[in-house]
């Protein structure tokens, strides 16, 4: 007995995301969030990112990012999250700055 592959039905949101992907370039930014003691995230700033090649991103001035956060916002726990222009999230990293 053969099984039929479950077909994925596309939603209106899927079509809209595909439309956005075609209209706007997906130039990402890295958003900086402070993570509070209760786990709540508050967006503080964003950094420009350049796409070196597909799948490889480089933060402009990457050598100064942690120092920038330390001077600008002080010690704490921060989330650095890649956000593409179509609203999708990319890689993220939690950093502790003392």
Backbone as XML, in Angstrom:
<?xml version="1.0"?>
<chain id="A" units="angstrom">
  <residue number="1" name="UNK">
    <atom name="N" x="0.843" y="-1.173" z="0.000"/>
    <atom name="CA" x="0.000" y="0.000" z="0.000"/>
    <atom name="C" x="0.894" y="1.244" z="0.000"/>
  </residue>
  <residue number="2" name="UNK">
    <atom name="N" x="0.646" y="2.156" z="-0.896"/>
    <atom name="CA" x="1.442" y="3.373" z="-1.036"/>
    <atom name="C" x="0.823" y="4.503" z="-0.226"/>
  </residue>
  <residue number="3" name="UNK">
    <atom name="N" x="1.715" y="5.266" z="0.343"/>
    <atom name="CA" x="1.262" y="6.448" z="1.063"/>
    <atom name="C" x="1.368" y="7.659" z="0.153"/>
  </residue>
  <residue number="4" name="UNK">
    <atom name="N" x="0.428" y="8.530" z="0.285"/>
    <atom name="CA" x="0.486" y="9.783" z="-0.456"/>
    <atom name="C" x="1.250" y="10.793" z="0.373"/>
  </residue>
  <residue number="5" name="UNK">
    <atom name="N" x="2.115" y="11.508" z="-0.264"/>
    <atom name="CA" x="2.872" y="12.546" z="0.428"/>
    <atom name="C" x="1.915" y="13.653" z="0.851"/>
  </residue>
  <residue number="6" name="UNK">
    <atom name="N" x="2.059" y="14.074" z="2.076"/>
    <atom name="CA" x="1.212" y="15.154" z="2.579"/>
    <atom name="C" x="1.579" y="16.445" z="1.854"/>
  </residue>
  <residue number="7" name="UNK">
    <atom name="N" x="0.608" y="17.030" z="1.214"/>
    <atom name="CA" x="0.883" y="18.263" z="0.493"/>
    <atom name="C" x="0.753" y="19.448" z="1.441"/>
  </residue>
  <residue number="8" name="UNK">
    <atom name="N" x="1.700" y="20.358" z="1.336"/>
    <atom name="CA" x="1.670" y="21.550" z="2.171"/>
    <atom name="C" x="0.824" y="22.590" z="1.456"/>
  </residue>
  <residue number="9" name="UNK">
    <atom name="N" x="-0.193" y="23.036" z="2.127"/>
    <atom name="CA" x="-1.024" y="24.075" z="1.533"/>
    <atom name="C" x="-0.397" y="25.423" z="1.847"/>
  </residue>
  <residue number="10" name="UNK">
    <atom name="N" x="-0.299" y="26.254" z="0.841"/>
    <atom name="CA" x="0.313" y="27.570" z="1.005"/>
    <atom name="C" x="-0.723" y="28.547" z="1.526"/>
  </residue>
  <residue number="11" name="UNK">
    <atom name="N" x="-0.318" y="29.307" z="2.499"/>
    <atom name="CA" x="-1.216" y="30.287" z="3.086"/>
    <atom name="C" x="-1.006" y="31.637" z="2.411"/>
  </residue>
  <residue number="12" name="UNK">
    <atom name="N" x="-1.877" y="32.550" z="2.734"/>
    <atom name="CA" x="-1.759" y="33.908" z="2.200"/>
    <atom name="C" x="-0.445" y="34.549" z="2.672"/>
  </residue>
  <residue number="13" name="UNK">
    <atom name="N" x="-0.024" y="34.213" z="3.900"/>
    <atom name="CA" x="1.238" y="34.742" z="4.422"/>
    <atom name="C" x="2.420" y="34.236" z="3.598"/>
  </residue>
  <residue number="14" name="UNK">
    <atom name="N" x="2.386" y="32.970" z="3.171"/>
    <atom name="CA" x="3.456" y="32.429" z="2.328"/>
    <atom name="C" x="3.563" y="33.204" z="1.018"/>
  </residue>
  <residue number="15" name="UNK">
    <atom name="N" x="2.420" y="33.469" z="0.397"/>
    <atom name="CA" x="2.419" y="34.228" z="-0.855"/>
    <atom name="C" x="2.931" y="35.651" z="-0.633"/>
  </residue>
  <residue number="16" name="UNK">
    <atom name="N" x="2.535" y="36.256" z="0.495"/>
    <atom name="CA" x="2.973" y="37.616" z="0.796"/>
    <atom name="C" x="4.483" y="37.662" z="1.017"/>
  </residue>
  <residue number="17" name="UNK">
    <atom name="N" x="5.041" y="36.683" z="1.767"/>
    <atom name="CA" x="6.496" y="36.634" z="1.985"/>
    <atom name="C" x="7.235" y="36.448" z="0.661"/>
  </residue>
  <residue number="18" name="UNK">
    <atom name="N" x="6.700" y="35.609" z="-0.211"/>
    <atom name="CA" x="7.329" y="35.408" z="-1.515"/>
    <atom name="C" x="7.304" y="36.710" z="-2.313"/>
  </residue>
  <residue number="19" name="UNK">
    <atom name="N" x="6.206" y="37.442" z="-2.233"/>
    <atom name="CA" x="6.100" y="38.732" z="-2.902"/>
    <atom name="C" x="7.145" y="39.704" z="-2.351"/>
  </residue>
  <residue number="20" name="UNK">
    <atom name="N" x="7.263" y="39.789" z="-1.016"/>
    <atom name="CA" x="8.238" y="40.687" z="-0.405"/>
    <atom name="C" x="9.667" y="40.313" z="-0.780"/>
  </residue>
  <residue number="21" name="UNK">
    <atom name="N" x="9.946" y="39.012" z="-0.829"/>
    <atom name="CA" x="11.288" y="38.567" z="-1.217"/>
    <atom name="C" x="11.639" y="39.032" z="-2.621"/>
  </residue>
  <residue number="22" name="UNK">
    <atom name="N" x="10.638" y="39.086" z="-3.501"/>
    <atom name="CA" x="10.881" y="39.506" z="-4.868"/>
    <atom name="C" x="10.971" y="41.007" z="-5.045"/>
  </residue>
  <residue number="23" name="UNK">
    <atom name="N" x="10.318" y="41.749" z="-4.169"/>
    <atom name="CA" x="10.259" y="43.198" z="-4.305"/>
    <atom name="C" x="11.453" y="43.879" z="-3.645"/>
  </residue>
  <residue number="24" name="UNK">
    <atom name="N" x="11.723" y="43.530" z="-2.395"/>
    <atom name="CA" x="12.791" y="44.171" z="-1.647"/>
    <atom name="C" x="14.004" y="43.271" z="-1.535"/>
  </residue>
  <residue number="25" name="UNK">
    <atom name="N" x="15.190" y="43.843" z="-1.633"/>
    <atom name="CA" x="16.385" y="43.042" z="-1.381"/>
    <atom name="C" x="16.441" y="42.693" z="0.107"/>
  </residue>
  <residue number="26" name="UNK">
    <atom name="N" x="17.036" y="41.590" z="0.416"/>
    <atom name="CA" x="17.093" y="41.154" z="1.810"/>
    <atom name="C" x="18.409" y="41.591" z="2.445"/>
  </residue>
  <residue number="27" name="UNK">
    <atom name="N" x="18.624" y="42.904" z="2.514"/>
    <atom name="CA" x="19.800" y="43.441" z="3.184"/>
    <atom name="C" x="19.549" y="43.367" z="4.685"/>
  </residue>
  <residue number="28" name="UNK">
    <atom name="N" x="20.313" y="42.574" z="5.384"/>
    <atom name="CA" x="20.054" y="42.385" z="6.806"/>
    <atom name="C" x="20.647" y="43.486" z="7.675"/>
  </residue>
  <residue number="29" name="UNK">
    <atom name="N" x="20.151" y="43.581" z="8.895"/>
    <atom name="CA" x="20.732" y="44.411" z="9.940"/>
    <atom name="C" x="20.868" y="43.524" z="11.176"/>
  </residue>
  <residue number="30" name="UNK">
    <atom name="N" x="21.753" y="43.906" z="12.080"/>
    <atom name="CA" x="21.874" y="43.206" z="13.354"/>
    <atom name="C" x="21.275" y="44.125" z="14.407"/>
  </residue>
  <residue number="31" name="UNK">
    <atom name="N" x="20.228" y="43.658" z="15.073"/>
    <atom name="CA" x="19.590" y="44.442" z="16.125"/>
    <atom name="C" x="20.166" y="44.016" z="17.464"/>
  </residue>
  <residue number="32" name="UNK">
    <atom name="N" x="20.364" y="44.993" z="18.328"/>
    <atom name="CA" x="20.911" y="44.752" z="19.662"/>
    <atom name="C" x="19.772" y="44.858" z="20.665"/>
  </residue>
  <residue number="33" name="UNK">
    <atom name="N" x="19.534" y="43.779" z="21.407"/>
    <atom name="CA" x="18.509" y="43.738" z="22.438"/>
    <atom name="C" x="19.168" y="43.553" z="23.795"/>
  </residue>
  <residue number="34" name="UNK">
    <atom name="N" x="18.732" y="44.307" z="24.804"/>
    <atom name="CA" x="19.158" y="44.046" z="26.178"/>
    <atom name="C" x="18.191" y="43.010" z="26.740"/>
  </residue>
  <residue number="35" name="UNK">
    <atom name="N" x="18.751" y="41.983" z="27.378"/>
    <atom name="CA" x="17.925" y="40.951" z="28.009"/>
    <atom name="C" x="17.877" y="41.263" z="29.496"/>
  </residue>
  <residue number="36" name="UNK">
    <atom name="N" x="16.696" y="41.567" z="29.993"/>
    <atom name="CA" x="16.523" y="41.907" z="31.402"/>
    <atom name="C" x="16.579" y="40.672" z="32.292"/>
  </residue>
  <residue number="37" name="UNK">
    <atom name="N" x="16.591" y="40.893" z="33.598"/>
    <atom name="CA" x="16.651" y="39.783" z="34.550"/>
    <atom name="C" x="15.410" y="38.893" z="34.475"/>
  </residue>
  <residue number="38" name="UNK">
    <atom name="N" x="14.295" y="39.456" z="33.973"/>
    <atom name="CA" x="13.066" y="38.678" z="33.817"/>
    <atom name="C" x="12.987" y="37.998" z="32.440"/>
  </residue>
  <residue number="39" name="UNK">
    <atom name="N" x="14.028" y="38.172" z="31.606"/>
    <atom name="CA" x="14.058" y="37.554" z="30.277"/>
    <atom name="C" x="13.466" y="38.417" z="29.179"/>
  </residue>
  <residue number="40" name="UNK">
    <atom name="N" x="12.908" y="39.565" z="29.547"/>
    <atom name="CA" x="12.304" y="40.459" z="28.556"/>
    <atom name="C" x="13.391" y="41.108" z="27.705"/>
  </residue>
  <residue number="41" name="UNK">
    <atom name="N" x="13.144" y="41.210" z="26.390"/>
    <atom name="CA" x="14.109" y="41.787" z="25.458"/>
    <atom name="C" x="13.644" y="43.181" z="25.039"/>
  </residue>
  <residue number="42" name="UNK">
    <atom name="N" x="14.582" y="44.129" z="25.082"/>
    <atom name="CA" x="14.290" y="45.505" z="24.672"/>
    <atom name="C" x="15.284" y="45.882" z="23.584"/>
  </residue>
  <residue number="43" name="UNK">
    <atom name="N" x="14.773" y="46.275" z="22.411"/>
    <atom name="CA" x="15.643" y="46.654" z="21.296"/>
    <atom name="C" x="16.267" y="48.014" z="21.578"/>
  </residue>
  <residue number="44" name="UNK">
    <atom name="N" x="17.606" y="48.072" z="21.457"/>
    <atom name="CA" x="18.335" y="49.300" z="21.761"/>
    <atom name="C" x="18.901" y="49.993" z="20.536"/>
  </residue>
  <residue number="45" name="UNK">
    <atom name="N" x="19.385" y="49.216" z="19.575"/>
    <atom name="CA" x="20.120" y="49.799" z="18.453"/>
    <atom name="C" x="20.156" y="48.781" z="17.316"/>
  </residue>
  <residue number="46" name="UNK">
    <atom name="N" x="20.632" y="49.205" z="16.156"/>
    <atom name="CA" x="20.846" y="48.271" z="15.038"/>
    <atom name="C" x="22.156" y="48.624" z="14.342"/>
  </residue>
  <residue number="47" name="UNK">
    <atom name="N" x="22.781" y="47.615" z="13.777"/>
    <atom name="CA" x="24.054" y="47.769" z="13.089"/>
    <atom name="C" x="23.913" y="47.350" z="11.634"/>
  </residue>
  <residue number="48" name="UNK">
    <atom name="N" x="24.613" y="48.037" z="10.760"/>
    <atom name="CA" x="24.597" y="47.679" z="9.339"/>
    <atom name="C" x="25.395" y="46.396" z="9.114"/>
  </residue>
  <residue number="49" name="UNK">
    <atom name="N" x="24.909" y="45.604" z="8.188"/>
    <atom name="CA" x="25.571" y="44.349" z="7.830"/>
    <atom name="C" x="25.705" y="44.311" z="6.320"/>
  </residue>
  <residue number="50" name="UNK">
    <atom name="N" x="26.850" y="43.855" z="5.830"/>
    <atom name="CA" x="26.985" y="43.688" z="4.393"/>
    <atom name="C" x="27.070" y="42.200" z="4.071"/>
  </residue>
  <residue number="51" name="UNK">
    <atom name="N" x="26.458" y="41.828" z="2.952"/>
    <atom name="CA" x="26.466" y="40.446" z="2.519"/>
    <atom name="C" x="27.679" y="40.256" z="1.612"/>
  </residue>
  <residue number="52" name="UNK">
    <atom name="N" x="28.675" y="39.496" z="2.104"/>
    <atom name="CA" x="29.900" y="39.253" z="1.344"/>
    <atom name="C" x="29.603" y="38.330" z="0.167"/>
  </residue>
  <residue number="53" name="UNK">
    <atom name="N" x="28.892" y="37.245" z="0.444"/>
    <atom name="CA" x="28.387" y="36.310" z="-0.558"/>
    <atom name="C" x="27.216" y="35.600" z="0.084"/>
  </residue>
  <residue number="54" name="UNK">
    <atom name="N" x="26.407" y="34.896" z="-0.658"/>
    <atom name="CA" x="25.241" y="34.240" z="-0.062"/>
    <atom name="C" x="25.624" y="33.376" z="1.139"/>
  </residue>
  <residue number="55" name="UNK">
    <atom name="N" x="25.001" y="33.653" z="2.265"/>
    <atom name="CA" x="25.268" y="32.902" z="3.481"/>
    <atom name="C" x="26.398" y="33.439" z="4.328"/>
  </residue>
  <residue number="56" name="UNK">
    <atom name="N" x="27.121" y="34.463" z="3.842"/>
    <atom name="CA" x="28.238" y="35.035" z="4.603"/>
    <atom name="C" x="27.970" y="36.519" z="4.821"/>
  </residue>
  <residue number="57" name="UNK">
    <atom name="N" x="27.815" y="36.889" z="6.094"/>
    <atom name="CA" x="27.535" y="38.272" z="6.458"/>
    <atom name="C" x="28.714" y="38.858" z="7.207"/>
  </residue>
  <residue number="58" name="UNK">
    <atom name="N" x="28.907" y="40.172" z="7.070"/>
    <atom name="CA" x="29.974" y="40.841" z="7.799"/>
    <atom name="C" x="29.401" y="42.121" z="8.401"/>
  </residue>
  <residue number="59" name="UNK">
    <atom name="N" x="29.610" y="42.267" z="9.715"/>
    <atom name="CA" x="29.169" y="43.477" z="10.392"/>
    <atom name="C" x="30.196" y="44.568" z="10.110"/>
  </residue>
  <residue number="60" name="UNK">
    <atom name="N" x="29.726" y="45.715" z="9.665"/>
    <atom name="CA" x="30.611" y="46.836" z="9.393"/>
    <atom name="C" x="31.197" y="47.297" z="10.727"/>
  </residue>
  <residue number="61" name="UNK">
    <atom name="N" x="32.529" y="47.302" z="10.827"/>
    <atom name="CA" x="33.197" y="47.662" z="12.077"/>
    <atom name="C" x="33.076" y="46.598" z="13.140"/>
  </residue>
  <residue number="62" name="UNK">
    <atom name="N" x="33.118" y="45.329" z="12.748"/>
    <atom name="CA" x="32.888" y="44.207" z="13.659"/>
    <atom name="C" x="33.851" y="44.175" z="14.840"/>
  </residue>
  <residue number="63" name="UNK">
    <atom name="N" x="35.057" y="44.674" z="14.643"/>
    <atom name="CA" x="36.039" y="44.627" z="15.721"/>
    <atom name="C" x="35.660" y="45.537" z="16.888"/>
  </residue>
  <residue number="64" name="UNK">
    <atom name="N" x="34.756" y="46.481" z="16.684"/>
    <atom name="CA" x="34.370" y="47.425" z="17.733"/>
    <atom name="C" x="32.961" y="47.199" z="18.277"/>
  </residue>
  <residue number="65" name="UNK">
    <atom name="N" x="32.281" y="46.139" z="17.860"/>
    <atom name="CA" x="30.879" y="45.947" z="18.241"/>
    <atom name="C" x="30.730" y="45.796" z="19.754"/>
  </residue>
  <residue number="66" name="UNK">
    <atom name="N" x="31.488" y="44.888" z="20.362"/>
    <atom name="CA" x="31.349" y="44.668" z="21.799"/>
    <atom name="C" x="31.764" y="45.900" z="22.594"/>
  </residue>
  <residue number="67" name="UNK">
    <atom name="N" x="32.785" y="46.586" z="22.135"/>
    <atom name="CA" x="33.199" y="47.815" z="22.805"/>
    <atom name="C" x="32.111" y="48.884" z="22.666"/>
  </residue>
  <residue number="68" name="UNK">
    <atom name="N" x="31.499" y="48.982" z="21.489"/>
    <atom name="CA" x="30.393" y="49.927" z="21.264"/>
    <atom name="C" x="29.254" y="49.652" z="22.239"/>
  </residue>
  <residue number="69" name="UNK">
    <atom name="N" x="28.896" y="48.385" z="22.409"/>
    <atom name="CA" x="27.814" y="48.022" z="23.335"/>
    <atom name="C" x="28.212" y="48.369" z="24.765"/>
  </residue>
  <residue number="70" name="UNK">
    <atom name="N" x="29.438" y="48.059" z="25.150"/>
    <atom name="CA" x="29.926" y="48.333" z="26.510"/>
    <atom name="C" x="29.869" y="49.831" z="26.821"/>
  </residue>
  <residue number="71" name="UNK">
    <atom name="N" x="30.356" y="50.654" z="25.900"/>
    <atom name="CA" x="30.389" y="52.102" z="26.125"/>
    <atom name="C" x="28.993" y="52.705" z="26.060"/>
  </residue>
  <residue number="72" name="UNK">
    <atom name="N" x="28.216" y="52.304" z="25.072"/>
    <atom name="CA" x="26.899" y="52.910" z="24.829"/>
    <atom name="C" x="25.848" y="52.480" z="25.860"/>
  </residue>
  <residue number="73" name="UNK">
    <atom name="N" x="25.830" y="51.193" z="26.232"/>
    <atom name="CA" x="24.730" y="50.664" z="27.039"/>
    <atom name="C" x="25.145" y="50.085" z="28.381"/>
  </residue>
  <residue number="74" name="UNK">
    <atom name="N" x="26.451" y="49.911" z="28.619"/>
    <atom name="CA" x="26.923" y="49.411" z="29.907"/>
    <atom name="C" x="26.923" y="47.893" z="29.980"/>
  </residue>
  <residue number="75" name="UNK">
    <atom name="N" x="27.307" y="47.362" z="31.145"/>
    <atom name="CA" x="27.381" y="45.910" z="31.310"/>
    <atom name="C" x="25.988" y="45.277" z="31.305"/>
  </residue>
  <residue number="76" name="UNK">
    <atom name="N" x="25.948" y="44.017" z="30.925"/>
    <atom name="CA" x="24.682" y="43.295" z="30.915"/>
    <atom name="C" x="24.703" y="42.141" z="29.941"/>
  </residue>
  <residue number="77" name="UNK">
    <atom name="N" x="23.528" y="41.569" z="29.740"/>
    <atom name="CA" x="23.338" y="40.443" z="28.823"/>
    <atom name="C" x="22.584" y="40.972" z="27.603"/>
  </residue>
  <residue number="78" name="UNK">
    <atom name="N" x="23.136" y="40.707" z="26.416"/>
    <atom name="CA" x="22.573" y="41.257" z="25.178"/>
    <atom name="C" x="22.355" y="40.162" z="24.149"/>
  </residue>
  <residue number="79" name="UNK">
    <atom name="N" x="21.347" y="40.360" z="23.321"/>
    <atom name="CA" x="21.074" y="39.472" z="22.195"/>
    <atom name="C" x="21.375" y="40.240" z="20.919"/>
  </residue>
  <residue number="80" name="UNK">
    <atom name="N" x="22.243" y="39.684" z="20.073"/>
    <atom name="CA" x="22.518" y="40.252" z="18.750"/>
    <atom name="C" x="21.769" y="39.383" z="17.755"/>
  </residue>
  <residue number="81" name="UNK">
    <atom name="N" x="20.791" y="39.946" z="17.070"/>
    <atom name="CA" x="19.920" y="39.164" z="16.189"/>
    <atom name="C" x="19.928" y="39.737" z="14.779"/>
  </residue>
  <residue number="82" name="UNK">
    <atom name="N" x="20.160" y="38.877" z="13.798"/>
    <atom name="CA" x="20.097" y="39.281" z="12.401"/>
    <atom name="C" x="18.633" y="39.351" z="11.984"/>
  </residue>
  <residue number="83" name="UNK">
    <atom name="N" x="18.250" y="40.466" z="11.370"/>
    <atom name="CA" x="16.885" y="40.639" z="10.880"/>
    <atom name="C" x="16.974" y="41.076" z="9.422"/>
  </residue>
  <residue number="84" name="UNK">
    <atom name="N" x="16.333" y="40.313" z="8.548"/>
    <atom name="CA" x="16.317" y="40.648" z="7.128"/>
    <atom name="C" x="15.199" y="41.648" z="6.861"/>
  </residue>
  <residue number="85" name="UNK">
    <atom name="N" x="15.283" y="42.356" z="5.759"/>
    <atom name="CA" x="14.310" y="43.413" z="5.461"/>
    <atom name="C" x="12.894" y="42.881" z="5.266"/>
  </residue>
  <residue number="86" name="UNK">
    <atom name="N" x="12.756" y="41.592" z="5.012"/>
    <atom name="CA" x="11.415" y="41.026" z="4.861"/>
    <atom name="C" x="10.842" y="40.554" z="6.195"/>
  </residue>
  <residue number="87" name="UNK">
    <atom name="N" x="11.567" y="40.830" z="7.303"/>
    <atom name="CA" x="11.059" y="40.498" z="8.629"/>
    <atom name="C" x="11.515" y="39.158" z="9.175"/>
  </residue>
  <residue number="88" name="UNK">
    <atom name="N" x="12.173" y="38.373" z="8.383"/>
    <atom name="CA" x="12.641" y="37.077" z="8.861"/>
    <atom name="C" x="13.892" y="37.247" z="9.708"/>
  </residue>
  <residue number="89" name="UNK">
    <atom name="N" x="14.020" y="36.346" z="10.693"/>
    <atom name="CA" x="15.184" y="36.368" z="11.559"/>
    <atom name="C" x="16.265" y="35.444" z="11.029"/>
  </residue>
  <residue number="90" name="UNK">
    <atom name="N" x="17.503" y="35.852" z="11.186"/>
    <atom name="CA" x="18.650" y="35.032" z="10.820"/>
    <atom name="C" x="19.360" y="34.588" z="12.081"/>
  </residue>
  <residue number="91" name="UNK">
    <atom name="N" x="20.659" y="34.322" z="11.972"/>
    <atom name="CA" x="21.414" y="33.873" z="13.138"/>
    <atom name="C" x="21.418" y="34.905" z="14.265"/>
  </residue>
  <residue number="92" name="UNK">
    <atom name="N" x="21.490" y="34.419" z="15.491"/>
    <atom name="CA" x="21.575" y="35.310" z="16.641"/>
    <atom name="C" x="22.597" y="34.777" z="17.628"/>
  </residue>
  <residue number="93" name="UNK">
    <atom name="N" x="23.010" y="35.653" z="18.540"/>
    <atom name="CA" x="24.032" y="35.283" z="19.527"/>
    <atom name="C" x="23.783" y="36.083" z="20.792"/>
  </residue>
  <residue number="94" name="UNK">
    <atom name="N" x="23.882" y="35.427" z="21.944"/>
    <atom name="CA" x="23.790" y="36.108" z="23.238"/>
    <atom name="C" x="25.204" y="36.398" z="23.706"/>
  </residue>
  <residue number="95" name="UNK">
    <atom name="N" x="25.444" y="37.644" z="24.141"/>
    <atom name="CA" x="26.758" y="38.032" z="24.656"/>
    <atom name="C" x="26.588" y="38.638" z="26.045"/>
  </residue>
  <residue number="96" name="UNK">
    <atom name="N" x="27.561" y="38.357" z="26.909"/>
    <atom name="CA" x="27.592" y="38.908" z="28.262"/>
    <atom name="C" x="28.719" y="39.932" z="28.308"/>
  </residue>
  <residue number="97" name="UNK">
    <atom name="N" x="28.379" y="41.150" z="28.671"/>
    <atom name="CA" x="29.374" y="42.214" z="28.737"/>
    <atom name="C" x="29.498" y="42.645" z="30.194"/>
  </residue>
  <residue number="98" name="UNK">
    <atom name="N" x="30.733" y="42.542" z="30.710"/>
    <atom name="CA" x="30.962" y="42.859" z="32.135"/>
    <atom name="C" x="31.555" y="44.201" z="32.363"/>
  </residue>
</chain>
